[in-house]
Amino acid sequence: MDLFRVEVLRADDSSTVRIPVMGQALCAGFPSPADDFVEGALELPRWLVPNPPATFLWQIRGKSMQGAGIFDRDLAAVDRSLTAGHDSVVVVAIDGQMSIKRMLVEGNVARLAFENSDLPAFALEEFGEAAIWGVVRFTIHWHVAHAALGR
């Protein structure tokens, strides 16, 4: 598998697909049970979402993934059909709480890392229970101040 393969997006398909927005925001930091809830779906161009049944949107909460260009309140499109590998940004269930991290594989050891040099990477086995839920395909980043959007 080529981790740096560039996918050609064909914008000639004008159809759209409805992608569900998950009900709990993703924690970009340490998991927290106090996350806000978002519900509904967002229509996206079909060419942007190769596998609609396996794709979900999550709102990001927190600042620990800013080094990866993922910011508080961004939307992450997560594809459950992709296989996570070294350097993938993944959604992971850690002791039942959903979070977003960078996956680093060193030999036979998979680690989850923040995109913040002040926070350490953790081996998956250091958690009571950790499971990769999906791989982040892309994010939607707002370039307008949230106050201007009425959020």
N, C-alpha and C positions, 0 to 999 in steps of 0.2 A: 504494500500500500504506500503510495506516494503522499506524504503529509503536506507537501507544498504544491500539489496539483492545483491548477487554476481552472475553475469551472466556467464554462462559457454560458452566460445568461442570455437567453433569447427573448428579447423584448417584443417580438412580433406577435406574441400571443396576448390578446387583449382581455382574456377571461380573468376572473378573480376567484379567490377561494376565501371562505370564512375560517379564520384561525382562532381558536378559543384563547381567551386571556384567563390564565389560572387565577384562582380565588385568593391565593396568598402571595404576597410579594416575596421575592427572593432576597435573602440576606446576603449582602456583600460585606461580610465581616463574620462575626460569630453568630450562630443561629439564635434567633429570638422568638419567643412565642407571642410577642406583642406586635407582629406585623399587621399592617393595614390590609383590607380585603378589596380586591378589584374583581368585577365580574363582567362577562359579555364576550364579544368576539370582535375581531377587526378584519376587514376585507383587505387582502393583499393581492398583488398581481400573481397569477398562477406561475409565471416563470421564476418568481422569487422564492417560491415554496415547492421544491421538487417532490416532496412527500407529505401532502396535507394531512393525512390521517395520523401521522407520527409527529406533527409539528404543533407546538404550543407556545404561547407568548407568556412571559413572566415579567412583571415590573421589578426593577432593581431597587433595593433600599440599602443605603450605606455607601461608604467611600473606599473600601479596601481593594476594589478592582480597577481603580482609576489608572493604574499603570498599564492596563490592557485596553484603555480607552472606553471603559464601561463605567458610567457615572450614575449617581443617585437619580432615580426616576426614569432611567432609560428603559426601553423594552428589549428583552432578549428573546430571540426566536430560537427555541430549543427543539432539536430534531432527535427523537428517540431511536430512529433507525440507524444513526451513525455510530460507528465504533470509536470510542475514545482511545487516544494514543498519546504519546509523549507530546507535551505542549498544548494539548487541547484545553479549551475553556469548557468546563463541565458544570452541570447541575448535579448536585450530590445530596442524598438524604443522609444526614448525620444524626444518629440517634433520633430519627423521626422528624427532624427539622430540615427543611430544604435550604440549600445554600449554593452559591456559585463560587468556583475556585478554578485555578489553573492546575492541571494534572501534569506531574513530572514523573517520568519513569527512569529509574537509574538501576540497570541490571534487572533484577526480579522484584524490585521494590517500587511501588507506586506511591507517590506523595501528593498531597493537596497543598497548594501554595496560594497565598494572598498575592496580589500585585501591589504590594507595599513592603518595602525592604525592612521596615520595623517589625514586621510580623513573621514568625517562623513558619516553615513548611512542616506538615505533619504526615507521617506514614499512615496509610489507610488503616492498618491494623492497630494504630494507637487509639482509634475511636471504638466505643462499645459496639456500634453498628454503623457501617457506612456502605452505601451502594450508589454507583453512578446511575443517575436517572436519565440523562441525555447529554448531548453535545450542543453547545451554542453555535448556531450556523451564522447568525449576524445579530447586530443590535440596531435599534432605532434610537438615535440620540437627538434630543431637542436642542435647537440652536436659538430658540426664543426663550426669554426668561419665563419661568413657570408662573410668575405673578401675572405676566401679560397674557398667558393662556387661561387664566382663571383657575389655577390649580393650587 
